[in-house]
Amino acid sequence: MSTHRYLNVSFWQDAFVLDLTPEEKYFYIYLMTNSKTSQIGIYELPSRVIELETGYNRETVEKLLTRFIEYGKIEYNQPTKEIYIRNWAKFNWNNSEKVITRVKADLENVKHQPFVKKYVDYVNSLEKNNKVIQYPYSIDSLWKKEKEKKEKEKEIKEKENERKVTRPSSFDIFENGGYGYLDPITMQKLFAWIDDFGDEGDSIVSKALDVGIEAGIKNYKYVNGILRNWHNKGFKTTAEIDANEIARQTKDNNQVKPNVQTTKRSPEEIARLKERNERNMRQMLGGEDVEIITE
């Protein structure tokens, strides 16, 4: 993969681009110039990478991906995390032998084979293309790979359906713990966190919900902040989270020496204690920048 991408000046006068919002234009350019792009416009692009490189949050990334899929400009294969920019060659095609060689090499690395066929058919239909791009596999090999992919996708879908049947225990905690109605959008967000944390995802989400209940702050924004901080710290198990909390409490106990002779606290002491408790809560959640929300 080269270290730069060309953007044809005709991009700005394209009828579709002219009607886009500034945010959409930025995202469209990102899709064609980000660090994962290839010579063919088919490449792996996990949502987490988009978040880190664009600065957008998860909700905005999902919104923009869905929007461009609806526009018919991209396709996204969830099992392989591959994106296909449908008109990539329109702005990036080059007839040089060096580019053709790179195109063929990139096609062989594509995991979702239907993208390969769509790309080859599109490129061979371009008037400015005076080369004929062949499929990197024989027809029999292509169909065999496609069959294997479909079987794999079917297996993944069955696992997803099994997950839907087996309701995560964290959902029950949300609904029964005073967080209110678990709407479809919040449900998808919790599912995303469960996936991000891996094998103990449900237990970790449940733990974050329990923290909210104990703190008396029962809203998704608060829980999302807890999960984000744990994820940024690289926690993958509840044991790691518990160990971190024990270490924090031990440190606090070593630093704080209570005055056993004091039987009545002054207003100044009460204020200091309140400030210390809020600081401890922020440390428990993962950082000083965590906002403590009260209802």
C-alpha positions in Angstrom: 0.0 0.0 0.0 1.4 3.4 -0.9 1.7 6.1 1.7 -0.4 8.6 -0.2 -3.7 8.7 -2.1 -4.7 10.9 -5.0 -8.0 12.8 -5.1 -9.0 13.9 -8.5 -10.1 17.5 -8.7 -13.3 16.4 -10.5 -14.4 15.0 -7.1 -15.5 18.4 -6.0 -17.7 18.9 -9.0 -19.3 15.5 -8.9 -23.1 15.8 -8.7 -23.4 13.6 -5.7 -20.6 15.3 -3.8 -22.1 18.8 -4.4 -25.2 17.8 -2.4 -23.4 16.4 0.6 -23.1 18.2 3.9 -19.6 19.3 5.1 -19.6 16.4 7.6 -20.5 13.9 4.8 -17.8 15.3 2.4 -15.2 14.9 5.2 -16.3 11.3 5.8 -16.3 10.5 2.1 -12.8 11.8 1.7 -11.8 9.9 4.8 -13.1 6.6 3.3 -10.9 7.2 0.2 -7.7 8.4 2.0 -7.5 6.7 5.4 -4.6 4.6 6.6 -6.3 1.3 5.7 -7.1 2.1 2.0 -5.9 -0.1 -0.8 -5.4 0.4 -4.5 -8.8 -1.1 -5.2 -11.0 0.6 -2.6 -11.7 -2.7 -0.8 -10.1 -3.0 2.6 -10.7 -3.9 6.2 -12.0 -1.0 8.3 -13.2 -1.8 11.8 -15.4 0.8 13.4 -12.9 1.3 16.2 -10.3 2.5 13.7 -12.7 5.0 12.2 -13.4 6.4 15.7 -9.7 6.8 16.5 -8.8 8.4 13.1 -11.8 10.7 12.6 -12.5 11.6 16.3 -16.2 10.7 15.8 -17.9 8.7 18.5 -19.5 5.3 17.9 -22.9 6.6 17.2 -21.7 9.1 14.5 -19.6 6.5 12.8 -22.5 4.1 12.6 -24.8 6.8 11.4 -22.4 7.9 8.6 -21.7 4.3 7.5 -25.4 3.6 7.3 -26.0 6.8 5.3 -23.4 6.0 2.7 -24.6 2.5 2.3 -28.1 3.9 1.7 -26.6 6.4 -0.8 -25.3 3.3 -2.7 -21.7 4.5 -2.5 -20.3 1.8 -0.2 -21.0 -1.7 0.9 -19.8 -3.2 4.2 -19.4 -6.8 5.1 -19.7 -7.2 8.9 -18.1 -10.7 9.3 -14.8 -9.6 7.5 -15.0 -5.9 8.5 -14.3 -5.1 4.8 -15.6 -2.0 3.1 -16.1 -1.6 -0.7 -16.2 1.8 -2.2 -18.3 1.2 -5.3 -17.0 4.0 -7.5 -13.4 4.0 -6.2 -12.0 3.4 -9.7 -14.0 6.4 -11.1 -11.6 8.8 -9.2 -8.5 6.6 -8.8 -8.1 4.4 -11.9 -4.6 4.4 -13.6 -3.6 2.3 -16.6 0.1 2.0 -15.6 1.6 -1.5 -15.3 2.7 -0.8 -11.8 -0.8 0.1 -10.7 -2.3 -2.9 -12.5 0.1 -5.2 -10.7 -0.9 -3.7 -7.4 -4.6 -4.0 -8.2 -4.2 -7.7 -8.9 -2.2 -8.3 -5.7 -4.9 -6.4 -3.6 -7.7 -8.4 -5.2 -6.1 -11.6 -4.0 -6.2 -10.3 -0.4 -9.9 -9.6 -0.4 -11.8 -12.0 1.9 -15.3 -11.3 0.8 -15.3 -12.6 -2.7 -18.5 -10.9 -4.0 -16.6 -7.6 -3.6 -13.9 -8.9 -6.0 -16.5 -9.8 -8.8 -18.2 -6.4 -8.4 -14.9 -4.5 -8.6 -13.6 -6.4 -11.6 -16.9 -6.0 -13.5 -17.0 -2.3 -12.7 -13.4 -1.6 -13.7 -13.7 -3.5 -17.0 -16.8 -1.3 -17.8 -14.8 2.0 -17.5 -14.1 3.8 -20.8 -10.8 5.2 -19.5 -9.6 1.7 -18.7 -7.7 0.1 -21.7 -6.7 -2.9 -19.7 -8.7 -6.0 -18.9 -8.6 -7.1 -15.3 -9.0 -10.9 -14.9 -10.5 -12.5 -11.8 -7.7 -13.6 -9.5 -9.3 -17.0 -9.2 -10.8 -19.6 -11.5 -14.6 -19.7 -11.6 -14.5 -23.0 -9.7 -12.2 -21.6 -7.1 -14.2 -18.5 -6.8 -17.5 -20.4 -6.2 -15.7 -22.7 -3.7 -14.4 -19.7 -1.8 -17.9 -18.1 -1.9 -19.5 -21.3 -0.6 -17.0 -21.4 2.2 -17.7 -17.8 3.0 -21.5 -18.3 3.0 -21.1 -21.3 5.3 -19.0 -19.2 7.7 -21.4 -16.3 7.5 -24.3 -18.7 8.3 -22.4 -20.0 11.3 -21.8 -16.5 12.5 -25.5 -15.6 12.0 -26.5 -18.7 13.9 -24.2 -17.7 16.8 -25.7 -14.2 16.7 -29.2 -15.7 16.8 -28.2 -17.8 19.7 -26.9 -14.8 21.5 -30.3 -13.0 20.9 -32.1 -16.0 22.3 -29.8 -16.1 25.3 -30.6 -12.7 26.8 -27.6 -11.1 28.5 -28.0 -10.8 32.2 -26.9 -7.1 32.0 -30.2 -6.4 30.2 -32.2 -7.6 33.2 -30.1 -5.5 35.6 -30.7 -2.4 33.4 -34.5 -3.0 33.4 -34.8 -4.1 37.0 -32.2 -1.8 38.5 -34.1 1.4 37.9 -32.5 2.5 34.6 -35.9 2.6 33.0 -37.0 1.2 29.6 -34.3 -0.6 27.6 -35.0 0.8 24.2 -33.6 -0.8 21.0 -30.9 1.9 20.5 -29.6 1.5 24.1 -29.8 -2.3 23.7 -27.6 -2.2 20.6 -25.1 0.0 22.5 -24.9 -2.4 25.3 -24.5 -5.3 22.8 -21.6 -3.4 21.3 -19.9 -3.0 24.6 -20.4 -6.7 25.4 -18.7 -7.6 22.1 -15.8 -5.1 22.7 -15.0 -6.6 26.1 -15.0 -10.2 24.7 -15.7 -13.3 26.7 -16.6 -11.5 29.9 -18.4 -8.7 28.2 -21.8 -9.3 29.8 -20.3 -9.6 33.3 -18.4 -6.4 32.8 -21.4 -4.5 31.6 -23.4 -5.9 34.5 -20.7 -4.7 36.9 -20.8 -1.1 35.4 -24.6 -1.1 35.9 -24.1 -2.2 39.5 -21.7 0.7 40.1 -24.4 3.1 38.8 -27.0 1.6 41.1 -24.7 1.8 44.2 -23.8 5.4 43.3 -27.5 6.2 42.8 -26.8 7.5 39.3 -28.9 5.2 37.1 -28.6 6.5 33.5 -26.9 5.1 30.4 -24.6 8.1 30.0 -23.0 7.4 33.4 -22.6 3.7 32.7 -21.2 4.5 29.2 -18.5 6.6 30.9 -17.5 3.8 33.2 -17.3 1.3 30.4 -15.3 3.7 28.2 -12.7 4.2 31.0 -12.4 0.5 31.7 -12.0 -0.2 28.0 -9.3 2.5 27.7 -7.5 0.9 30.5 -7.5 -2.4 28.6 -9.6 -4.4 31.1 -11.0 -7.6 29.7 -12.1 -9.4 32.9 -14.0 -8.5 36.1 -11.0 -9.8 38.0 -8.8 -7.0 36.5 -11.4 -4.4 37.4 -11.7 -5.7 41.0 -7.9 -5.8 41.3 -7.7 -2.2 40.2 -10.3 -1.2 42.7 -8.5 -3.0 45.6 -5.3 -1.3 44.6 -7.0 2.1 44.6 -8.6 1.5 48.0 -5.3 0.3 49.5 -3.5 3.4 48.3 -6.3 5.6 49.8 -6.1 3.8 53.1 -2.4 4.3 53.3 -2.7 8.0 52.6 -5.7 8.8 54.9 -5.2 8.8 58.7 -8.5 9.3 60.4 -8.7 11.5 63.5 -10.3 9.1 66.1 -10.6 11.9 68.7 -12.9 13.9 66.5 -16.5 13.3 67.5 -18.1 16.2 65.5 -17.0 17.4 62.1 -16.8 21.0 61.2 -18.4 22.3 57.9 -14.9 22.7 56.5 -14.1 19.0 57.3 -17.4 17.9 55.7 -16.6 19.9 52.6 -13.2 18.2 52.4 -14.6 14.8 52.9 -17.2 15.4 50.1 -14.4 16.5 47.8 -12.3 13.5 48.6 -15.2 11.1 48.0 -15.9 12.6 44.6 -12.2 12.3 43.7 -12.2 8.7 44.8 -15.2 8.0 42.6 -13.5 9.5 39.6 -10.3 7.4 40.3 -12.5 4.3 40.5 -14.1 5.1 37.2 -10.7 5.6 35.5 -9.7 9.2 35.4 -10.1 12.8 36.6 -12.0 13.8 33.5 -15.0 11.6 34.3 -18.1 13.7 34.9 -20.0 12.8 38.1 -23.7 13.1 37.2 -26.4 13.2 39.9 -30.2 13.0 39.5 
